[in-house]
Amino acid sequence: MLPIALTLGEPAGIGPDLIIQLAQQKLAAPLIIIADPDLLKERAQQLQLPFPAHLKILPIKLTKKSIAGKLNSANAKYVIETLTIAAQGCLNGQFSALVTGPVHKGILNEAGIPFSGHTEFFAQLSGVDHVVMLLVANKLRVALATTHLPLRKVSDAITPELLTKTLTILNQGLQQYFKIKQPQILVCGLNPHAGENGHLGREEIDIIIPVLEKLQKTGMNVIGPLSADTVFLSPADAILAMYHDQGLPVLKYAGFHQAVNITLGLPFIRTSVDHGTALELAGTGKADTRSLLAAIETAVALM
């Protein structure tokens, strides 16, 4: 088995803590940590934990020494370099999968690097025109039609082309990675009560319903549009939410510490923790490793 590449994200966040804490026990798969070794050694010392000598590290030097809990835009290029090397290693067959720790989008953009998220970054790097963010917590799977967009832009982004590509990739991903022959996908409406027959918006009537009818004729088991306030009560193989905060609050409530982010549509397996940098916890030893462990285990299961 080829090693899994692991990036730690924001060096001032809990990414370094998580791998130091997790590596105190036997790991589920061979890993290559793409990071500055000195950062890991310093964080281990701060956590008062032995540095795991068995860790395999592909060394990338920080631009500036990182202090736990304190952002420094000078290290933005370091973060991007770790992500680029990890993804390129997956593309050229050096790594079997990629697991990512949490980045801080704000500090990357402050440094002049346009960055809306891992999902979009890896899609562009891989030359893929469309990918799908799928989040998994226990038995709940939630995919997003749009990801990191301001709410006022979501409606314009919901187009027939977007929904067709998203649902097709989601359906294929459920078949390929989760071995579900004919996945049942429930599709949320964009508006409250799925538009209330056009009284609360026409996106459902003009866009979502025609797409679902077209895909149903191809044999795809897509149902909707359904009101987002009740759809999560219904059993399904996956639920497609129209925007970030329509789907993620329920997903994270259902299993925050076990939640994993999976990017469908890339030419390699990519999973991630489903939490942020938690700067206030960096270096304290209080960071919870369960989401990172679940991300590693999920990457192995998807192979």
Backbone hydrogen bonds, N-H to C=O, Kabsch-Sander energy under -0.5 kcal/mol:
donor,donor_aa,acceptor,acceptor_aa,energy
4,I,30,P,-2.9
5,A,97,A,-2.5
6,L,32,I,-2.6
7,T,99,V,-2.1
8,L,34,I,-0.6
10,E,102,P,-2.2
13,G,10,E,-1.5
14,I,277,T,-1.9
15,G,10,E,-0.5
18,L,14,I,-2.6
19,I,15,G,-1.6
20,I,16,P,-2.0
21,Q,17,D,-2.9
22,L,18,L,-2.8
23,A,19,I,-2.4
24,Q,21,Q,-1.2
25,Q,22,L,-1.7
32,I,4,I,-2.5
33,I,56,K,-3.1
34,I,6,L,-2.5
34,I,32,I,-0.6
35,A,33,I,-1.0
35,A,58,L,-1.1
39,L,36,D,-0.5
40,L,36,D,-1.6
41,K,37,P,-2.5
42,E,38,D,-2.6
43,R,39,L,-2.2
44,A,40,L,-2.3
45,Q,41,K,-2.0
46,Q,42,E,-2.1
47,L,43,R,-2.3
48,Q,45,Q,-0.8
49,L,44,A,-2.7
53,A,51,F,-1.1
55,L,52,P,-1.9
57,I,55,L,-0.6
58,L,33,I,-2.7
60,I,35,A,-1.4
67,I,70,K,-0.6
69,G,12,A,-3.0
70,K,67,I,-2.3
71,L,69,G,-0.6
75,N,72,N,-2.1
76,A,73,S,-1.7
79,V,75,N,-1.8
80,I,76,A,-2.1
81,E,77,K,-2.4
82,T,78,Y,-2.2
83,L,79,V,-1.8
84,T,80,I,-2.5
85,I,81,E,-2.5
86,A,82,T,-2.0
87,A,83,L,-2.4
88,Q,84,T,-2.6
89,G,85,I,-2.0
90,C,86,A,-1.6
91,L,87,A,-2.3
92,N,88,Q,-2.0
93,G,90,C,-1.0
94,Q,89,G,-2.5
95,F,89,G,-1.5
96,S,3,P,-2.4
97,A,3,P,-0.6
98,L,269,I,-2.3
99,V,5,A,-2.9
100,T,271,T,-2.0
101,G,7,T,-1.8
105,K,103,V,-0.7
108,L,104,H,-1.5
109,N,105,K,-2.4
110,E,106,G,-2.3
111,A,107,I,-1.2
112,G,109,N,-1.7
113,I,108,L,-2.2
121,F,117,G,-2.1
122,F,118,H,-2.9
123,A,119,T,-1.6
124,Q,120,E,-2.2
125,L,121,F,-2.3
126,S,122,F,-2.0
127,G,123,A,-0.7
127,G,124,Q,-0.8
128,V,123,A,-2.6
132,V,264,L,-2.6
133,M,144,L,-0.5
134,L,132,V,-0.7
134,L,262,I,-3.1
135,L,142,V,-3.1
136,V,260,V,-2.9
137,A,140,L,-2.5
140,L,137,A,-2.3
142,V,135,L,-2.9
143,A,239,I,-2.9
144,L,133,M,-1.7
145,A,241,A,-2.7
149,L,147,T,-1.5
153,K,150,P,-2.1
154,V,150,P,-0.6
154,V,151,L,-1.2
155,S,151,L,-0.6
157,A,153,K,-1.3
157,A,154,V,-0.5
158,I,154,V,-1.3
158,I,155,S,-0.6
159,T,157,A,-1.4
163,L,159,T,-2.5
164,T,160,P,-2.3
165,K,161,E,-2.3
166,T,162,L,-2.7
167,L,163,L,-2.6
168,T,164,T,-2.0
169,I,165,K,-2.5
170,L,166,T,-2.5
171,N,167,L,-2.6
172,Q,168,T,-2.3
173,G,169,I,-2.6
174,L,170,L,-2.3
175,Q,171,N,-1.7
176,Q,172,Q,-3.0
177,Y,173,G,-2.7
178,F,173,G,-0.7
178,F,174,L,-0.8
179,K,175,Q,-0.6
180,I,174,L,-1.7
181,K,179,K,-0.7
185,I,183,P,-0.6
185,I,221,N,-2.7
186,L,184,Q,-0.5
186,L,238,A,-2.3
187,V,223,I,-3.2
188,C,186,L,-0.5
188,C,240,L,-2.8
189,G,226,L,-2.6
194,A,191,N,-1.7
195,G,192,P,-1.5
196,E,193,H,-1.8
199,H,196,E,-1.7
200,L,195,G,-2.9
201,G,198,G,-0.7
206,D,202,R,-3.2
207,I,203,E,-2.1
208,I,203,E,-2.1
209,I,204,E,-2.9
211,V,207,I,-1.6
212,L,208,I,-2.4
213,E,209,I,-2.6
214,K,210,P,-2.0
215,L,211,V,-2.4
216,Q,212,L,-2.5
217,K,213,E,-1.3
218,T,214,K,-0.5
218,T,215,L,-0.9
219,G,216,Q,-1.4
220,M,215,L,-1.9
221,N,183,P,-0.6
222,V,220,M,-1.5
223,I,185,I,-2.6
226,L,187,V,-2.5
230,T,227,S,-1.7
231,V,227,S,-1.8
233,L,230,T,-2.0
234,S,231,V,-1.6
237,D,184,Q,-1.7
238,A,184,Q,-1.3
239,I,141,R,-2.0
240,L,186,L,-3.0
241,A,143,A,-3.0
241,A,239,I,-0.7
244,H,147,T,-0.7
246,Q,243,Y,-1.6
247,G,243,Y,-1.2
247,G,244,H,-0.7
248,L,244,H,-2.4
251,L,247,G,-1.7
252,K,248,L,-3.0
253,Y,249,P,-1.9
254,A,250,V,-2.1
255,G,251,L,-1.2
256,F,252,K,-1.1
258,Q,255,G,-1.0
259,A,255,G,-0.8
259,A,256,F,-0.9
260,V,136,V,-2.5
261,N,272,S,-2.4
262,I,134,L,-3.7
262,I,260,V,-0.5
263,T,270,R,-2.1
264,L,132,V,-3.0
264,L,262,I,-0.7
271,T,98,L,-2.5
272,S,261,N,-1.6
273,V,100,T,-1.7
274,D,259,A,-0.7
281,L,278,A,-2.2
282,A,278,A,-0.8
282,A,279,L,-0.7
284,T,281,L,-2.2
285,G,281,L,-0.5
286,K,281,L,-0.6
289,T,287,A,-0.5
293,L,289,T,-2.5
294,A,290,R,-2.5
295,A,291,S,-2.2
296,I,292,L,-2.3
297,E,293,L,-2.6
298,T,294,A,-2.5
299,A,295,A,-2.1
300,V,296,I,-2.0
301,A,297,E,-2.1
302,L,298,T,-1.9
303,M,299,A,-0.6
303,M,300,V,-1.0
